[in-house]
Amino acid sequence: MARLFLTGGTGFFGKSMLDYRLRHPDWEWAKAEWVVLSRSPDRFVTECPRLASQIGVSFVAGDVRDFVFPEGHFDAIIHAATSAVTTLSDEEMTSVIVDGSRRVVEFAKTTACQKLLFTSSGAVYGSRTSPSCEEDGCAPTTAYGKGKLVAEGLLANSGLNAKIARCFAFVGPHLNRNIHYAIGNFIQDCIDGNPIVINGDGTPLRSYLYADDLIEWLFAILEHGESGRPYNVGSDYALSIRELAETVRGALGSKSEIVVKCKPAPGAIPSAYVPIVDRAVRELNLKVKVGLEKAILQSI
């Protein structure tokens, strides 16, 4: 039986992977043994018993930066551990990403892992006003983006069969709707019957890939991606934040008022956090299967 080690197993990516595994028993990776690293396995078991109690899934407690290596050989590692908490200091965020990646590389070498996938981020491209492709230069502006870019280098130069997924924005049932994700906030506003409040001017461009598509893309990169070669992961269907609010409201049949706090500055070019996914489509035969409105509905 194949064995998979997963870091970040109790975050959005990890929960979405475990959920996909549960719903697809004939999937090749659903038949594998999964060992999941979590800082709080007991809390996860209490909060998500359906995901945590699967046959063939076990948990180990630890911080990604200094976890005790689990015994035995692992055929694959997915390194998806990064805090979504924006209140972390820059130093702590960098440590979690970079030091955590060093520890995972060390573990991968110890267990003679055949393939390793690192979930990087579109944040490595920095502030942009047009969609990003993998050949664009990287100029990250945040500690998160800078840490991800450093970690990419660690993985690419590790001598391992290391794949890199540059992940953008997503939506799904396990997205925390109470933290800084616009689409999650908008969905929760509609459910609660509250106004949808846009703190900016509503012009930035975003795109969202549904969780099931995300999982299929990540495992395709794990299996068939070229080592050290980054692949953008996300939807290339771009819309403004204002249009997103309207789309969420329409999909959920809500009457919530949309409140835009700021007016666009004259002549300003909106920022864009949107991937060009031609490489993944061309080389790995991937595509977006779930449209945005359906993704919103399935997320609740």
Secondary structure, 3 states (H helix, E strand, C coil): CCEEEEECCCCHHHHHHHHHHHHCCCCHHHHCEEEEEECCHHHHHHHCHHHHCCCCEEEEECCCCCCCCCCCCCCEEEECCCCCCCCCCHHHHHHHHHHHHHHHHHHHHHCCCCEEEEEEEHHHHCCCCCCECCCCCCCCCCHHHHHHHHHHHHHHCCCCCEEEEEECCEECCCCCCCCCCHHHHHHHHHHHCCCEEECCCCCCEECCEEHHHHHHHHHHHHHHCCCCCEEEECCCCCEEHHHHHHHHHHHCCCCCCEEECCCCCCCCCCCEECECCHHHHHHHCCCCCCCHHHHHHHCC
